[in-house]
Amino acid sequence: MYARLRHFFLTIYNRMQVKPSSQPIIVSIPICHSDDTESARASRRQLMETIYSVLFDMNAPAVCAIDQSLFVGLAP
């Protein structure tokens, strides 16, 4: 998972022509990971830890991961 996420973030940074160390990052965790079962919590925890690890290895100054379900009520 680490290699895939690293490739994903590098692609985004390259296409946007932005250095990873230049901006803090907010990442939304997909709704499919919001179940309240033990396996879903473990999966969500693993995904978030891997995202943090990848982005901090890329020298991101700050990372905030938020559940996508929190954004649902914010649409106008």
PDB file of N, CA, C, O and CB in Angstrom:
ATOM      1  N   MET A   1       0.825  -1.182   0.000  1.00  0.00           N
ATOM      2  CA  MET A   1       0.000   0.000   0.000  1.00  0.00           C
ATOM      3  C   MET A   1       0.877   1.257   0.000  1.00  0.00           C
ATOM      4  O   MET A   1       0.523   2.257  -0.624  1.00  0.00           O
ATOM      5  CB  MET A   1      -0.943  -0.008   1.208  1.00  0.00           C
ATOM      6  N   TYR A   2       2.000   1.211   0.685  1.00  0.00           N
ATOM      7  CA  TYR A   2       2.887   2.368   0.777  1.00  0.00           C
ATOM      8  C   TYR A   2       3.340   2.809  -0.617  1.00  0.00           C
ATOM      9  O   TYR A   2       3.282   3.994  -0.948  1.00  0.00           O
ATOM     10  CB  TYR A   2       4.110   2.041   1.660  1.00  0.00           C
ATOM     11  N   ALA A   3       3.790   1.850  -1.428  1.00  0.00           N
ATOM     12  CA  ALA A   3       4.306   2.184  -2.760  1.00  0.00           C
ATOM     13  C   ALA A   3       3.217   2.778  -3.648  1.00  0.00           C
ATOM     14  O   ALA A   3       3.480   3.716  -4.401  1.00  0.00           O
ATOM     15  CB  ALA A   3       4.901   0.942  -3.426  1.00  0.00           C
ATOM     16  N   ARG A   4       2.009   2.248  -3.572  1.00  0.00           N
ATOM     17  CA  ARG A   4       0.913   2.773  -4.388  1.00  0.00           C
ATOM     18  C   ARG A   4       0.534   4.185  -3.974  1.00  0.00           C
ATOM     19  O   ARG A   4       0.325   5.051  -4.824  1.00  0.00           O
ATOM     20  CB  ARG A   4      -0.303   1.863  -4.288  1.00  0.00           C
ATOM     21  N   LEU A   5       0.447   4.419  -2.668  1.00  0.00           N
ATOM     22  CA  LEU A   5       0.114   5.766  -2.199  1.00  0.00           C
ATOM     23  C   LEU A   5       1.220   6.761  -2.544  1.00  0.00           C
ATOM     24  O   LEU A   5       0.937   7.900  -2.916  1.00  0.00           O
ATOM     25  CB  LEU A   5      -0.129   5.758  -0.686  1.00  0.00           C
ATOM     26  N   ARG A   6       2.461   6.339  -2.424  1.00  0.00           N
ATOM     27  CA  ARG A   6       3.581   7.225  -2.767  1.00  0.00           C
ATOM     28  C   ARG A   6       3.513   7.605  -4.246  1.00  0.00           C
ATOM     29  O   ARG A   6       3.675   8.772  -4.601  1.00  0.00           O
ATOM     30  CB  ARG A   6       4.941   6.543  -2.446  1.00  0.00           C
ATOM     31  N   HIS A   7       3.272   6.615  -5.102  1.00  0.00           N
ATOM     32  CA  HIS A   7       3.146   6.889  -6.535  1.00  0.00           C
ATOM     33  C   HIS A   7       1.972   7.842  -6.801  1.00  0.00           C
ATOM     34  O   HIS A   7       2.088   8.774  -7.596  1.00  0.00           O
ATOM     35  CB  HIS A   7       2.956   5.568  -7.323  1.00  0.00           C
ATOM     36  N   PHE A   8       0.845   7.598  -6.129  1.00  0.00           N
ATOM     37  CA  PHE A   8      -0.347   8.440  -6.276  1.00  0.00           C
ATOM     38  C   PHE A   8      -0.036   9.893  -5.908  1.00  0.00           C
ATOM     39  O   PHE A   8      -0.342  10.805  -6.676  1.00  0.00           O
ATOM     40  CB  PHE A   8      -1.497   7.903  -5.396  1.00  0.00           C
ATOM     41  N   PHE A   9       0.565  10.110  -4.747  1.00  0.00           N
ATOM     42  CA  PHE A   9       0.850  11.474  -4.310  1.00  0.00           C
ATOM     43  C   PHE A   9       1.917  12.138  -5.177  1.00  0.00           C
ATOM     44  O   PHE A   9       1.829  13.333  -5.459  1.00  0.00           O
ATOM     45  CB  PHE A   9       1.295  11.473  -2.855  1.00  0.00           C
ATOM     46  N   LEU A  10       2.926  11.372  -5.604  1.00  0.00           N
ATOM     47  CA  LEU A  10       3.939  11.943  -6.491  1.00  0.00           C
ATOM     48  C   LEU A  10       3.329  12.375  -7.818  1.00  0.00           C
ATOM     49  O   LEU A  10       3.696  13.416  -8.362  1.00  0.00           O
ATOM     50  CB  LEU A  10       5.062  10.936  -6.735  1.00  0.00           C
ATOM     51  N   THR A  11       2.399  11.578  -8.340  1.00  0.00           N
ATOM     52  CA  THR A  11       1.719  11.945  -9.586  1.00  0.00           C
ATOM     53  C   THR A  11       0.948  13.250  -9.417  1.00  0.00           C
ATOM     54  O   THR A  11       1.012  14.131 -10.273  1.00  0.00           O
ATOM     55  CB  THR A  11       0.766  10.822 -10.032  1.00  0.00           C
ATOM     56  N   ILE A  12       0.222  13.367  -8.315  1.00  0.00           N
ATOM     57  CA  ILE A  12      -0.531  14.595  -8.055  1.00  0.00           C
ATOM     58  C   ILE A  12       0.408  15.797  -7.955  1.00  0.00           C
ATOM     59  O   ILE A  12       0.161  16.833  -8.572  1.00  0.00           O
ATOM     60  CB  ILE A  12      -1.357  14.456  -6.762  1.00  0.00           C
ATOM     61  N   TYR A  13       1.474  15.660  -7.184  1.00  0.00           N
ATOM     62  CA  TYR A  13       2.415  16.770  -7.030  1.00  0.00           C
ATOM     63  C   TYR A  13       3.054  17.145  -8.363  1.00  0.00           C
ATOM     64  O   TYR A  13       3.199  18.329  -8.669  1.00  0.00           O
ATOM     65  CB  TYR A  13       3.500  16.409  -6.014  1.00  0.00           C
ATOM     66  N   ASN A  14       3.437  16.150  -9.158  1.00  0.00           N
ATOM     67  CA  ASN A  14       4.065  16.440 -10.447  1.00  0.00           C
ATOM     68  C   ASN A  14       3.106  17.139 -11.399  1.00  0.00           C
ATOM     69  O   ASN A  14       3.497  18.080 -12.090  1.00  0.00           O
ATOM     70  CB  ASN A  14       4.576  15.159 -11.083  1.00  0.00           C
ATOM     71  N   ARG A  15       1.859  16.693 -11.444  1.00  0.00           N
ATOM     72  CA  ARG A  15       0.883  17.321 -12.346  1.00  0.00           C
ATOM     73  C   ARG A  15       0.523  18.731 -11.902  1.00  0.00           C
ATOM     74  O   ARG A  15       0.262  19.600 -12.734  1.00  0.00           O
ATOM     75  CB  ARG A  15      -0.380  16.474 -12.427  1.00  0.00           C
ATOM     76  N   MET A  16       0.510  18.955 -10.609  1.00  0.00           N
ATOM     77  CA  MET A  16       0.202  20.296 -10.102  1.00  0.00           C
ATOM     78  C   MET A  16       1.444  21.188 -10.084  1.00  0.00           C
ATOM     79  O   MET A  16       1.339  22.398  -9.878  1.00  0.00           O
ATOM     80  CB  MET A  16      -0.396  20.206  -8.694  1.00  0.00           C
ATOM     81  N   GLN A  17       2.605  20.597 -10.296  1.00  0.00           N
ATOM     82  CA  GLN A  17       3.886  21.299 -10.266  1.00  0.00           C
ATOM     83  C   GLN A  17       4.097  22.014  -8.934  1.00  0.00           C
ATOM     84  O   GLN A  17       4.420  23.201  -8.882  1.00  0.00           O
ATOM     85  CB  GLN A  17       3.968  22.301 -11.418  1.00  0.00           C
ATOM     86  N   VAL A  18       3.901  21.243  -7.853  1.00  0.00           N
ATOM     87  CA  VAL A  18       4.041  21.764  -6.497  1.00  0.00           C
ATOM     88  C   VAL A  18       5.036  20.876  -5.746  1.00  0.00           C
ATOM     89  O   VAL A  18       5.049  19.658  -5.928  1.00  0.00           O
ATOM     90  CB  VAL A  18       2.653  21.816  -5.758  1.00  0.00           C
ATOM     91  N   LYS A  19       5.858  21.484  -4.914  1.00  0.00           N
ATOM     92  CA  LYS A  19       6.760  20.720  -4.059  1.00  0.00           C
ATOM     93  C   LYS A  19       5.985  20.208  -2.851  1.00  0.00           C
ATOM     94  O   LYS A  19       5.221  20.966  -2.254  1.00  0.00           O
ATOM     95  CB  LYS A  19       7.976  21.584  -3.611  1.00  0.00           C
ATOM     96  N   PRO A  20       6.159  18.940  -2.476  1.00  0.00           N
ATOM     97  CA  PRO A  20       5.441  18.401  -1.308  1.00  0.00           C
ATOM     98  C   PRO A  20       5.713  19.177  -0.033  1.00  0.00           C
ATOM     99  O   PRO A  20       4.856  19.237   0.849  1.00  0.00           O
ATOM    100  CB  PRO A  20       5.814  16.957  -1.096  1.00  0.00           C
ATOM    101  N   SER A  21       6.871  19.762   0.077  1.00  0.00           N
ATOM    102  CA  SER A  21       7.231  20.469   1.310  1.00  0.00           C
ATOM    103  C   SER A  21       6.681  21.895   1.364  1.00  0.00           C
ATOM    104  O   SER A  21       6.917  22.608   2.339  1.00  0.00           O
ATOM    105  CB  SER A  21       8.735  20.506   1.454  1.00  0.00           C
ATOM    106  N   SER A  22       5.955  22.317   0.334  1.00  0.00           N
ATOM    107  CA  SER A  22       5.521  23.715   0.292  1.00  0.00           C
ATOM    108  C   SER A  22       4.151  23.980   0.903  1.00  0.00           C
ATOM    109  O   SER A  22       3.839  25.132   1.204  1.00  0.00           O
ATOM    110  CB  SER A  22       5.511  24.178  -1.112  1.00  0.00           C
ATOM    111  N   GLN A  23       3.323  22.959   1.097  1.00  0.00           N
ATOM    112  CA  GLN A  23       1.961  23.177   1.574  1.00  0.00           C
ATOM    113  C   GLN A  23       1.530  22.104   2.565  1.00  0.00           C
ATOM    114  O   GLN A  23       1.876  20.936   2.386  1.00  0.00           O
ATOM    115  CB  GLN A  23       0.996  23.215   0.404  1.00  0.00           C
ATOM    116  N   PRO A  24       0.784  22.468   3.605  1.00  0.00           N
ATOM    117  CA  PRO A  24       0.142  21.461   4.452  1.00  0.00           C
ATOM    118  C   PRO A  24      -0.941  20.746   3.632  1.00  0.00           C
ATOM    119  O   PRO A  24      -1.412  21.285   2.630  1.00  0.00           O
ATOM    120  CB  PRO A  24      -0.470  22.116   5.744  1.00  0.00           C
ATOM    121  N   ILE A  25      -1.327  19.566   4.041  1.00  0.00           N
ATOM    122  CA  ILE A  25      -2.242  18.739   3.251  1.00  0.00           C
ATOM    123  C   ILE A  25      -3.428  18.299   4.097  1.00  0.00           C
ATOM    124  O   ILE A  25      -3.269  17.905   5.252  1.00  0.00           O
ATOM    125  CB  ILE A  25      -1.511  17.509   2.682  1.00  0.00           C
ATOM    126  N   ILE A  26      -4.635  18.370   3.501  1.00  0.00           N
ATOM    127  CA  ILE A  26      -5.829  17.798   4.104  1.00  0.00           C
ATOM    128  C   ILE A  26      -6.270  16.655   3.204  1.00  0.00           C
ATOM    129  O   ILE A  26      -6.455  16.846   2.002  1.00  0.00           O
ATOM    130  CB  ILE A  26      -6.970  18.872   4.285  1.00  0.00           C
ATOM    131  N   VAL A  27      -6.438  15.479   3.772  1.00  0.00           N
ATOM    132  CA  VAL A  27      -6.832  14.288   3.027  1.00  0.00           C
ATOM    133  C   VAL A  27      -8.154  13.794   3.594  1.00  0.00           C
ATOM    134  O   VAL A  27      -8.326  13.729   4.811  1.00  0.00           O
ATOM    135  CB  VAL A  27      -5.733  13.173   3.102  1.00  0.00           C
ATOM    136  N   SER A  28      -9.096  13.444   2.707  1.00  0.00           N
ATOM    137  CA  SER A  28     -10.352  12.868   3.203  1.00  0.00           C
ATOM    138  C   SER A  28     -10.288  11.351   3.079  1.00  0.00           C
ATOM    139  O   SER A  28      -9.891  10.816   2.044  1.00  0.00           O
ATOM    140  CB  SER A  28     -11.582  13.434   2.420  1.00  0.00           C
ATOM    141  N   ILE A  29     -10.684  10.669   4.148  1.00  0.00           N
ATOM    142  CA  ILE A  29     -10.721   9.210   4.170  1.00  0.00           C
ATOM    143  C   ILE A  29     -12.061   8.781   3.584  1.00  0.00           C
ATOM    144  O   ILE A  29     -13.098   9.281   4.021  1.00  0.00           O
ATOM    145  CB  ILE A  29     -10.521   8.642   5.630  1.00  0.00           C
ATOM    146  N   PRO A  30     -12.078   7.872   2.608  1.00  0.00           N
ATOM    147  CA  PRO A  30     -13.329   7.480   1.937  1.00  0.00           C
ATOM    148  C   PRO A  30     -14.399   6.978   2.892  1.00  0.00           C
ATOM    149  O   PRO A  30     -14.103   6.395   3.935  1.00  0.00           O
ATOM    150  CB  PRO A  30     -13.048   6.416   0.919  1.00  0.00           C
ATOM    151  N   ILE A  31     -15.648   7.217   2.512  1.00  0.00           N
ATOM    152  CA  ILE A  31     -16.788   6.806   3.326  1.00  0.00           C
ATOM    153  C   ILE A  31     -16.805   5.288   3.536  1.00  0.00           C
ATOM    154  O   ILE A  31     -17.254   4.816   4.580  1.00  0.00           O
ATOM    155  CB  ILE A  31     -18.096   7.261   2.671  1.00  0.00           C
ATOM    156  N   CYS A  32     -16.325   4.530   2.563  1.00  0.00           N
ATOM    157  CA  CYS A  32     -16.348   3.074   2.686  1.00  0.00           C
ATOM    158  C   CYS A  32     -15.538   2.578   3.881  1.00  0.00           C
ATOM    159  O   CYS A  32     -15.661   1.416   4.269  1.00  0.00           O
ATOM    160  CB  CYS A  32     -15.822   2.439   1.416  1.00  0.00           C
ATOM    161  N   HIS A  33     -14.717   3.435   4.465  1.00  0.00           N
ATOM    162  CA  HIS A  33     -13.928   3.061   5.634  1.00  0.00           C
ATOM    163  C   HIS A  33     -14.547   3.568   6.934  1.00  0.00           C
ATOM    164  O   HIS A  33     -13.883   3.567   7.971  1.00  0.00           O
ATOM    165  CB  HIS A  33     -12.516   3.593   5.498  1.00  0.00           C
ATOM    166  N   SER A  34     -15.802   3.997   6.895  1.00  0.00           N
ATOM    167  CA  SER A  34     -16.396   4.586   8.094  1.00  0.00           C
ATOM    168  C   SER A  34     -17.247   3.607   8.909  1.00  0.00           C
ATOM    169  O   SER A  34     -17.854   4.014   9.900  1.00  0.00           O
ATOM    170  CB  SER A  34     -17.236   5.762   7.703  1.00  0.00           C
ATOM    171  N   ASP A  35     -17.308   2.333   8.520  1.00  0.00           N
ATOM    172  CA  ASP A  35     -18.054   1.350   9.311  1.00  0.00           C
ATOM    173  C   ASP A  35     -17.473   1.273  10.715  1.00  0.00           C
ATOM    174  O   ASP A  35     -16.311   1.615  10.932  1.00  0.00           O
ATOM    175  CB  ASP A  35     -18.024  -0.044   8.635  1.00  0.00           C
ATOM    176  N   ASP A  36     -18.286   0.821  11.666  1.00  0.00           N
ATOM    177  CA  ASP A  36     -17.825   0.780  13.046  1.00  0.00           C
ATOM    178  C   ASP A  36     -17.464  -0.627  13.497  1.00  0.00           C
ATOM    179  O   ASP A  36     -17.520  -0.925  14.690  1.00  0.00           O
ATOM    180  CB  ASP A  36     -18.880   1.348  13.954  1.00  0.00           C
ATOM    181  N   THR A  37     -17.097  -1.489  12.568  1.00  0.00           N
ATOM    182  CA  THR A  37     -16.662  -2.832  12.943  1.00  0.00           C
ATOM    183  C   THR A  37     -15.174  -2.785  13.277  1.00  0.00           C
ATOM    184  O   THR A  37     -14.470  -1.844  12.912  1.00  0.00           O
ATOM    185  CB  THR A  37     -16.948  -3.860  11.800  1.00  0.00           C
ATOM    186  N   GLU A  38     -14.721  -3.801  13.966  1.00  0.00           N
ATOM    187  CA  GLU A  38     -13.298  -3.854  14.344  1.00  0.00           C
ATOM    188  C   GLU A  38     -12.394  -3.889  13.112  1.00  0.00           C
ATOM    189  O   GLU A  38     -11.360  -3.221  13.087  1.00  0.00           O
ATOM    190  CB  GLU A  38     -13.023  -5.087  15.226  1.00  0.00           C
ATOM    191  N   SER A  39     -12.771  -4.653  12.096  1.00  0.00           N
ATOM    192  CA  SER A  39     -11.926  -4.736  10.893  1.00  0.00           C
ATOM    193  C   SER A  39     -11.926  -3.400  10.137  1.00  0.00           C
ATOM    194  O   SER A  39     -10.900  -3.009   9.580  1.00  0.00           O
ATOM    195  CB  SER A  39     -12.419  -5.877   9.960  1.00  0.00           C
ATOM    196  N   ALA A  40     -13.063  -2.701  10.114  1.00  0.00           N
ATOM    197  CA  ALA A  40     -13.110  -1.394   9.446  1.00  0.00           C
ATOM    198  C   ALA A  40     -12.246  -0.374  10.185  1.00  0.00           C
ATOM    199  O   ALA A  40     -11.551   0.426   9.559  1.00  0.00           O
ATOM    200  CB  ALA A  40     -14.565  -0.887   9.353  1.00  0.00           C
ATOM    201  N   ARG A  41     -12.290  -0.405  11.517  1.00  0.00           N
ATOM    202  CA  ARG A  41     -11.442   0.510  12.301  1.00  0.00           C
ATOM    203  C   ARG A  41      -9.965   0.218  12.063  1.00  0.00           C
ATOM    204  O   ARG A  41      -9.160   1.142  11.944  1.00  0.00           O
ATOM    205  CB  ARG A  41     -11.764   0.394  13.807  1.00  0.00           C
ATOM    206  N   ALA A  42      -9.605  -1.068  11.991  1.00  0.00           N
ATOM    207  CA  ALA A  42      -8.209  -1.444  11.740  1.00  0.00           C
ATOM    208  C   ALA A  42      -7.781  -1.010  10.344  1.00  0.00           C
ATOM    209  O   ALA A  42      -6.666  -0.525  10.150  1.00  0.00           O
ATOM    210  CB  ALA A  42      -8.017  -2.965  11.904  1.00  0.00           C
ATOM    211  N   SER A  43      -8.669  -1.188   9.380  1.00  0.00           N
ATOM    212  CA  SER A  43      -8.375  -0.781   8.010  1.00  0.00           C
ATOM    213  C   SER A  43      -8.201   0.724   7.917  1.00  0.00           C
ATOM    214  O   SER A  43      -7.271   1.201   7.267  1.00  0.00           O
ATOM    215  CB  SER A  43      -9.482  -1.242   7.067  1.00  0.00           C
ATOM    216  N   ARG A  44      -9.081   1.475   8.555  1.00  0.00           N
ATOM    217  CA  ARG A  44      -9.004   2.940   8.564  1.00  0.00           C
ATOM    218  C   ARG A  44      -7.712   3.404   9.245  1.00  0.00           C
ATOM    219  O   ARG A  44      -7.038   4.312   8.760  1.00  0.00           O
ATOM    220  CB  ARG A  44     -10.236   3.545   9.283  1.00  0.00           C
ATOM    221  N   ARG A  45      -7.380   2.776  10.363  1.00  0.00           N
ATOM    222  CA  ARG A  45      -6.157   3.127  11.087  1.00  0.00           C
ATOM    223  C   ARG A  45      -4.924   2.850  10.226  1.00  0.00           C
ATOM    224  O   ARG A  45      -4.006   3.669  10.175  1.00  0.00           O
ATOM    225  CB  ARG A  45      -6.071   2.343  12.413  1.00  0.00           C
ATOM    226  N   GLN A  46      -4.899   1.697   9.548  1.00  0.00           N
ATOM    227  CA  GLN A  46      -3.773   1.354   8.679  1.00  0.00           C
ATOM    228  C   GLN A  46      -3.665   2.337   7.514  1.00  0.00           C
ATOM    229  O   GLN A  46      -2.566   2.773   7.171  1.00  0.00           O
ATOM    230  CB  GLN A  46      -3.923  -0.083   8.150  1.00  0.00           C
ATOM    231  N   LEU A  47      -4.795   2.687   6.905  1.00  0.00           N
ATOM    232  CA  LEU A  47      -4.790   3.632   5.789  1.00  0.00           C
ATOM    233  C   LEU A  47      -4.261   4.989   6.247  1.00  0.00           C
ATOM    234  O   LEU A  47      -3.409   5.578   5.581  1.00  0.00           O
ATOM    235  CB  LEU A  47      -6.209   3.781   5.195  1.00  0.00           C
ATOM    236  N   MET A  48      -4.754   5.484   7.367  1.00  0.00           N
ATOM    237  CA  MET A  48      -4.314   6.787   7.860  1.00  0.00           C
ATOM    238  C   MET A  48      -2.827   6.780   8.217  1.00  0.00           C
ATOM    239  O   MET A  48      -2.113   7.733   7.906  1.00  0.00           O
ATOM    240  CB  MET A  48      -5.141   7.196   9.078  1.00  0.00           C
ATOM    241  N   GLU A  49      -2.360   5.726   8.860  1.00  0.00           N
ATOM    242  CA  GLU A  49      -0.941   5.648   9.218  1.00  0.00           C
ATOM    243  C   GLU A  49      -0.066   5.601   7.976  1.00  0.00           C
ATOM    244  O   GLU A  49       1.004   6.210   7.947  1.00  0.00           O
ATOM    245  CB  GLU A  49      -0.675   4.418  10.092  1.00  0.00           C
ATOM    246  N   THR A  50      -0.510   4.884   6.948  1.00  0.00           N
ATOM    247  CA  THR A  50       0.261   4.808   5.715  1.00  0.00           C
ATOM    248  C   THR A  50       0.275   6.150   5.003  1.00  0.00           C
ATOM    249  O   THR A  50       1.314   6.566   4.490  1.00  0.00           O
ATOM    250  CB  THR A  50      -0.303   3.730   4.795  1.00  0.00           C
ATOM    251  N   ILE A  51      -0.866   6.833   4.963  1.00  0.00           N
ATOM    252  CA  ILE A  51      -0.924   8.168   4.358  1.00  0.00           C
ATOM    253  C   ILE A  51       0.026   9.113   5.085  1.00  0.00           C
ATOM    254  O   ILE A  51       0.799   9.828   4.449  1.00  0.00           O
ATOM    255  CB  ILE A  51      -2.368   8.725   4.392  1.00  0.00           C
ATOM    256  N   TYR A  52      -0.031   9.118   6.415  1.00  0.00           N
ATOM    257  CA  TYR A  52       0.874   9.972   7.195  1.00  0.00           C
ATOM    258  C   TYR A  52       2.329   9.636   6.898  1.00  0.00           C
ATOM    259  O   TYR A  52       3.150  10.531   6.698  1.00  0.00           O
ATOM    260  CB  TYR A  52       0.598   9.821   8.700  1.00  0.00           C
ATOM    261  N   SER A  53       2.641   8.363   6.869  1.00  0.00           N
ATOM    262  CA  SER A  53       4.014   7.931   6.633  1.00  0.00           C
ATOM    263  C   SER A  53       4.512   8.379   5.262  1.00  0.00           C
ATOM    264  O   SER A  53       5.615   8.914   5.146  1.00  0.00           O
ATOM    265  CB  SER A  53       4.117   6.415   6.756  1.00  0.00           C
ATOM    266  N   VAL A  54       3.708   8.164   4.232  1.00  0.00           N
ATOM    267  CA  VAL A  54       4.104   8.549   2.872  1.00  0.00           C
ATOM    268  C   VAL A  54       4.329  10.049   2.783  1.00  0.00           C
ATOM    269  O   VAL A  54       5.355  10.501   2.274  1.00  0.00           O
ATOM    270  CB  VAL A  54       3.038   8.115   1.853  1.00  0.00           C
ATOM    271  N   LEU A  55       3.371  10.815   3.277  1.00  0.00           N
ATOM    272  CA  LEU A  55       3.468  12.270   3.131  1.00  0.00           C
ATOM    273  C   LEU A  55       4.584  12.868   3.983  1.00  0.00           C
ATOM    274  O   LEU A  55       5.240  13.815   3.550  1.00  0.00           O
ATOM    275  CB  LEU A  55       2.146  12.917   3.500  1.00  0.00           C
ATOM    276  N   PHE A  56       4.810  12.347   5.162  1.00  0.00           N
ATOM    277  CA  PHE A  56       5.922  12.858   5.963  1.00  0.00           C
ATOM    278  C   PHE A  56       7.258  12.444   5.365  1.00  0.00           C
ATOM    279  O   PHE A  56       8.230  13.191   5.481  1.00  0.00           O
ATOM    280  CB  PHE A  56       5.816  12.361   7.408  1.00  0.00           C
ATOM    281  N   ASP A  57       7.340  11.262   4.721  1.00  0.00           N
ATOM    282  CA  ASP A  57       8.560  10.873   4.018  1.00  0.00           C
ATOM    283  C   ASP A  57       8.820  11.779   2.815  1.00  0.00           C
ATOM    284  O   ASP A  57       9.959  11.938   2.377  1.00  0.00           O
ATOM    285  CB  ASP A  57       8.470   9.413   3.567  1.00  0.00           C
ATOM    286  N   MET A  58       7.740  12.371   2.288  1.00  0.00           N
ATOM    287  CA  MET A  58       7.868  13.317   1.172  1.00  0.00           C
ATOM    288  C   MET A  58       8.059  14.739   1.684  1.00  0.00           C
ATOM    289  O   MET A  58       8.029  15.685   0.897  1.00  0.00           O
ATOM    290  CB  MET A  58       6.630  13.247   0.260  1.00  0.00           C
ATOM    291  N   ASN A  59       8.255  14.903   2.985  1.00  0.00           N
ATOM    292  CA  ASN A  59       8.530  16.190   3.633  1.00  0.00           C
ATOM    293  C   ASN A  59       7.339  17.141   3.661  1.00  0.00           C
ATOM    294  O   ASN A  59       7.523  18.359   3.647  1.00  0.00           O
ATOM    295  CB  ASN A  59       9.667  16.860   2.941  1.00  0.00           C
ATOM    296  N   ALA A  60       6.136  16.609   3.699  1.00  0.00           N
ATOM    297  CA  ALA A  60       4.960  17.472   3.864  1.00  0.00           C
ATOM    298  C   ALA A  60       5.029  18.109   5.246  1.00  0.00           C
ATOM    299  O   ALA A  60       5.290  17.409   6.224  1.00  0.00           O
ATOM    300  CB  ALA A  60       3.622  16.664   3.682  1.00  0.00           C
ATOM    301  N   PRO A  61       4.801  19.419   5.354  1.00  0.00           N
ATOM    302  CA  PRO A  61       4.940  20.085   6.643  1.00  0.00           C
ATOM    303  C   PRO A  61       3.862  19.704   7.655  1.00  0.00           C
ATOM    304  O   PRO A  61       4.117  19.713   8.860  1.00  0.00           O
ATOM    305  CB  PRO A  61       4.923  21.560   6.440  1.00  0.00           C
ATOM    306  N   ALA A  62       2.646  19.367   7.175  1.00  0.00           N
ATOM    307  CA  ALA A  62       1.553  18.969   8.068  1.00  0.00           C
ATOM    308  C   ALA A  62       0.530  18.177   7.269  1.00  0.00           C
ATOM    309  O   ALA A  62       0.303  18.434   6.087  1.00  0.00           O
ATOM    310  CB  ALA A  62       0.888  20.212   8.738  1.00  0.00           C
ATOM    311  N   VAL A  63      -0.084  17.204   7.945  1.00  0.00           N
ATOM    312  CA  VAL A  63      -1.103  16.368   7.299  1.00  0.00           C
ATOM    313  C   VAL A  63      -2.285  16.237   8.247  1.00  0.00           C
ATOM    314  O   VAL A  63      -2.110  15.978   9.438  1.00  0.00           O
ATOM    315  CB  VAL A  63      -0.531  14.957   6.916  1.00  0.00           C
ATOM    316  N   CYS A  64      -3.489  16.417   7.713  1.00  0.00           N
ATOM    317  CA  CYS A  64      -4.709  16.228   8.482  1.00  0.00           C
ATOM    318  C   CYS A  64      -5.612  15.300   7.681  1.00  0.00           C
ATOM    319  O   CYS A  64      -5.978  15.621   6.550  1.00  0.00           O
ATOM    320  CB  CYS A  64      -5.418  17.597   8.791  1.00  0.00           C
ATOM    321  N   ALA A  65      -5.976  14.159   8.249  1.00  0.00           N
ATOM    322  CA  ALA A  65      -6.884  13.218   7.594  1.00  0.00           C
ATOM    323  C   ALA A  65      -8.253  13.314   8.259  1.00  0.00           C
ATOM    324  O   ALA A  65      -8.379  13.180   9.476  1.00  0.00           O
ATOM    325  CB  ALA A  65      -6.331  11.758   7.663  1.00  0.00           C
ATOM    326  N   ILE A  66      -9.279  13.549   7.435  1.00  0.00           N
ATOM    327  CA  ILE A  66     -10.637  13.732   7.932  1.00  0.00           C
ATOM    328  C   ILE A  66     -11.553  12.734   7.244  1.00  0.00           C
ATOM    329  O   ILE A  66     -11.420  12.499   6.043  1.00  0.00           O
ATOM    330  CB  ILE A  66     -11.128  15.186   7.700  1.00  0.00           C
ATOM    331  N   ASP A  67     -12.488  12.140   7.995  1.00  0.00           N
ATOM    332  CA  ASP A  67     -13.459  11.231   7.394  1.00  0.00           C
ATOM    333  C   ASP A  67     -14.318  11.986   6.395  1.00  0.00           C
ATOM    334  O   ASP A  67     -14.826  13.068   6.691  1.00  0.00           O
ATOM    335  CB  ASP A  67     -14.339  10.571   8.474  1.00  0.00           C
ATOM    336  N   GLN A  68     -14.477  11.412   5.217  1.00  0.00           N
ATOM    337  CA  GLN A  68     -15.264  12.045   4.165  1.00  0.00           C
ATOM    338  C   GLN A  68     -16.713  12.269   4.600  1.00  0.00           C
ATOM    339  O   GLN A  68     -17.363  13.203   4.131  1.00  0.00           O
ATOM    340  CB  GLN A  68     -15.226  11.196   2.900  1.00  0.00           C
ATOM    341  N   SER A  69     -17.212  11.430   5.481  1.00  0.00           N
ATOM    342  CA  SER A  69     -18.597  11.561   5.936  1.00  0.00           C
ATOM    343  C   SER A  69     -18.839  12.891   6.660  1.00  0.00           C
ATOM    344  O   SER A  69     -19.979  13.351   6.724  1.00  0.00           O
ATOM    345  CB  SER A  69     -18.955  10.396   6.858  1.00  0.00           C
ATOM    346  N   LEU A  70     -17.806  13.505   7.198  1.00  0.00           N
ATOM    347  CA  LEU A  70     -17.949  14.804   7.850  1.00  0.00           C
ATOM    348  C   LEU A  70     -18.200  15.923   6.856  1.00  0.00           C
ATOM    349  O   LEU A  70     -18.756  16.960   7.218  1.00  0.00           O
ATOM    350  CB  LEU A  70     -16.717  15.114   8.660  1.00  0.00           C
ATOM    351  N   PHE A  71     -17.795  15.724   5.596  1.00  0.00           N
ATOM    352  CA  PHE A  71     -17.977  16.740   4.572  1.00  0.00           C
ATOM    353  C   PHE A  71     -19.355  16.678   3.921  1.00  0.00           C
ATOM    354  O   PHE A  71     -19.745  17.627   3.240  1.00  0.00           O
ATOM    355  CB  PHE A  71     -16.911  16.598   3.520  1.00  0.00           C
ATOM    356  N   VAL A  72     -20.092  15.608   4.104  1.00  0.00           N
ATOM    357  CA  VAL A  72     -21.365  15.422   3.424  1.00  0.00           C
ATOM    358  C   VAL A  72     -22.353  16.529   3.765  1.00  0.00           C
ATOM    359  O   VAL A  72     -23.046  17.018   2.872  1.00  0.00           O
ATOM    360  CB  VAL A  72     -21.956  14.073   3.783  1.00  0.00           C
ATOM    361  N   GLY A  73     -22.437  16.929   4.993  1.00  0.00           N
ATOM    362  CA  GLY A  73     -23.387  17.952   5.404  1.00  0.00           C
ATOM    363  C   GLY A  73     -22.947  19.374   5.086  1.00  0.00           C
ATOM    364  O   GLY A  73     -23.705  20.311   5.336  1.00  0.00           O
ATOM    365  N   LEU A  74     -21.749  19.566   4.544  1.00  0.00           N
ATOM    366  CA  LEU A  74     -21.232  20.908   4.296  1.00  0.00           C
ATOM    367  C   LEU A  74     -21.605  21.459   2.937  1.00  0.00           C
ATOM    368  O   LEU A  74     -21.406  22.648   2.684  1.00  0.00           O
ATOM    369  CB  LEU A  74     -19.752  20.909   4.432  1.00  0.00           C
ATOM    370  N   ALA A  75     -22.141  20.632   2.053  1.00  0.00           N
ATOM    371  CA  ALA A  75     -22.484  21.104   0.700  1.00  0.00           C
ATOM    372  C   ALA A  75     -23.661  22.070   0.764  1.00  0.00           C
ATOM    373  O   ALA A  75     -24.580  21.877   1.558  1.00  0.00           O
ATOM    374  CB  ALA A  75     -22.823  19.910  -0.234  1.00  0.00           C
ATOM    375  N   PRO A  76     -23.637  23.128  -0.083  1.00  0.00           N
ATOM    376  CA  PRO A  76     -24.730  24.122  -0.072  1.00  0.00           C
ATOM    377  C   PRO A  76     -26.023  23.558  -0.637  1.00  0.00           C
ATOM    378  O   PRO A  76     -27.031  24.263  -0.697  1.00  0.00           O
ATOM    379  CB  PRO A  76     -24.329  25.361  -0.867  1.00  0.00           C
TER     380      PRO A  76
END
